[in-house]
Every structure is written in structure tokens, then in C-alpha cells.
Amino acid sequence: MTDILLTNARLIDPEAGTETPGTVRISGGKIAEISPGPPEGAKQKASATVIDCRGKCLAPGIVDIGVKVCEPGERHKESFKSAGLAAAAGGVTTMVTRPDTLPAIDTPEVLEFVTRRAREASPVRIKPMATLTKAREGREMVEIGFLLDAGAVAFTDGDRVTENTKVLSRAMTYARSLDALVIAHPQEPGLSKGAAVTSGKFASLRGLPAVSPMAERMALDRDMALVEMTGVKYHADQISTARALPALERAKKNGLNVTAGVSIHHLALNELDVGDYRTFFKVKPPLRSEDDRVAMVQAVASGLIDVISSMHTPQDEESKRLPYEEAASGAVALETLLPAALRLVHSGAIALPALWRALSLNPARRLGLDTGRLAVGAPADLVLFDPDAPFVLDRFKLRSKSKNTPFDGARMQGRVLATFVAGTQVFGEL
């Protein structure tokens, strides 16, 4: 395999928290050398492929927890091939896929099918999650041990909350005995049922069914008590309200094995973006107030919230072209994650290394992966991007099969120039 030299790059190192000029040498699918200038002896390596990065940013590839790929069951919305192409174009080198498919991924057989399809069709890495309970019904836990052996990296029922606390505690206890990660969606199900927006003046003016931000805090409080009781490894998939942050902070200070994520939509948008019932802005949980959005950005910058994810959820046109309260929730985001996240950098809210800690390093660490690092010996999963390149997003140019993005027509900054997975270029024309 030919060595690749990525020279004249602006290296974003989330581990060291630095942003420095330098060169990266890739050999055998791994990072072989990192140097502040051309690597020693590089000129003598006649077989090496030299790529001039022209001062653009080179960072670890994004590790995206919570991507929905609609195989099996709804391939018309998204397939592993289309999702993989979208991920590569968005700088995502590892997709951690959700199990809320049709049928749900709750047996080793279904998981093996998904793994095989991913291996055949996707140019980026796929790490599948499995459900926590059978058919995501919250009544009986899955065979966690068998699913771990089959390759599941975490267990979650997605946005279906297990209402039976005894069932959830038993599943957490069993997961703890196998050192398995449980990922939960902290929303009190009774209060959240049927809600389309966050309660407040805007919801009242629009006449839409709403849910109080307290629903998130109530659910997180319950989950933290169960984590304390069982000792399980726990990750909250989406924290979106300021009222939930004190519970998260207490849990971490008390030494519980807890991390939390936030979706890019709750960092970049607020409830007013719904405007005149624009269903592409309907996500779950619903968009929050501007105060909540600012609190989420600050929590990411401080490290209280560990992970930023796309929560990529493809929906077809028919399910979105409905009255707001009836329309399906969710938005595609594999290709918009990076430019939307860079809004936080351009606004001065967060530095690039800290942003990449949440996009790449922390999710990889939480799942026990060796990716997400810019270090010698790490897999050469890298993204080269221009953080300042302006463009207007056209949803019909997205590589995802579904085009339900809230950023359609938005002015954005930040383009992916090339994406490498294990040293192989899977996107770009360098």
C-alpha cells in the first residue's frame, strides 16, 4: 500500500486541544508520522502520494452516534449505500447506527444481516446498536450477551422510553454485568406523548400540542437514580434543555458512569425556526427556546455535554407534507453536521479542537473505539475541510435518499474537501 503524505495542513488535535500546522503520513491504513513540517525522509519515498492540503484543516473523522439507516424495512428512505455516501461527503468516518428499524434490531440474526449489508455497501465504518428490549416494547429485555458477541456496540430503544421502571432496572443490571453501554432518550413519556413543540408563548400562539422542558428533567432524574442503583454505563442520547443540566452535573460529580449528547439541531436552531408550521423543523425532542440553545452550546464548550451527533433521521416527503402536529419527526443531517457545527466556531462560542472532542474523540472513547484521534498508530480516519468556504445548501443535492433537512436554502460555511477511512480516500478529488 502506497504511503500518503498530507502536507501543509492545519492539524486539529482534540486530545491535545491544539491547532498547529504540520504533515501527516499514512501507512498501512494507520497514522505513521505527525510532524510540524515535511516528514524526515519524505522526499526519498518516491512511491508516496503527496497531497498538499493548502493550509486547510485536517482532523479525525467524525464519529456519529445515533444515525438511522432504514435497512431493513424502509430502504426507500435511506440505504447503507446512500447513507455511507452522505457520511463520507460530510466527514463522518464512523456511523453508529440506531436499531429502530422495521423490524427492530433485537436478535443476532437481524444484527448480522445489518452488519453484512453495511460491509457490502458503505464506504465508511458502521458500528450497529441493538435494542434494549424486544421490539422496543419495554416489556422484555433482549439477549444482551448474544448481541454483544454479534457486534452490538450499545443498547437503546431509541425514542421509545421504557416506562416500566422494574424492566429498565433489570436490563441495566444485566447490562452492567456484561459491561454493556445503555443509551437512553430522557423524556417523560406521558408528558411527551403527542407533543410537537416546546410549551411556551410560541406554542400557544401557534396552537400546537406542546411539552414542558420539565419532561426531560423528570426522565433524566429517574434514569440517574437507576444508574446509581445498578452501576451501568449510561449515555443520554439528547439533552436539550437547561433544566436537565443540573441533574447531569450532579451525576458526574458523584462519579456515576454517565455521558450525554446533544443533536446538532438543538445547537443550531430554536423553537422560533418552526415559523409558519415548517415541518422540516419538527424533530424529537422538539426545538427549544433560545435560552436552552445557548445553554447547550455552553455545556458542550465546558465539557458537561460530551457528544454532538447528527441524529440523522430520514423521512420521505409524504410523511413531512402533513399538518405540523401530524408530520413525522426527524431530519437528515449527515452532510449538514459539520457546517452547522462550525457555526459555533464562527460565532466564537467554541474552538475547533474542543468541537472535535465532542464530534470525534469523546464518542469514540465512549464506545471503546480506537478512532477519533490524531495520533501515531491510530486508524487513518481523517477529514480535510475548509472551515470558511461559504455555500447555500440545496437539499436536492444531498446524497441521502430523503431530503428532509431544516437547513434547505440556508447560508453555511465549511466544506469537506476529502475524507479518508483507514487511509483510503472515500470522498473528494485530491
Buried (B, 14 or more C-beta within 10 A) or exposed (E): EEBBBBBBBBBBBBBEEBBEEBBBBBBEBBBBBBBEEBBEEBEEBEEBEBBEBEEBBBBBBBBBBBBBBBBBEBBEBBBBBBBBBBBBBBBBBBBBBBBBBEEBBBBBEBBBBBBEBBEEBBBBBBBBBBBBBBBBBBEEBBBBEBBBEBBBBBBBBBBBBBEEEEBBBBBBBBBBEEEBBBBBBBBBBEBBEEBBBBBBEBBEEBEBBBBBBBBBBBBBBBBBBBBBEBBBBBBBBBBBBBBBBEBBEEBBEEEBBBBBBBBBBBBBBBBEBBEEBBBBBBBBBBBBBEEBBBBBBBBBBEEBBBBBBBBBBBBBEEBBEEEBBEBBBBBBBBBBBBBBBBBBBEEEBBBBBBBBBBBBBBBBBBBEBEBBBBBEEBBBBBBBBBBEBEEEBEBEEBBBBBBBBBBBEBEBBBBBBBBBBBBBBBBBEB
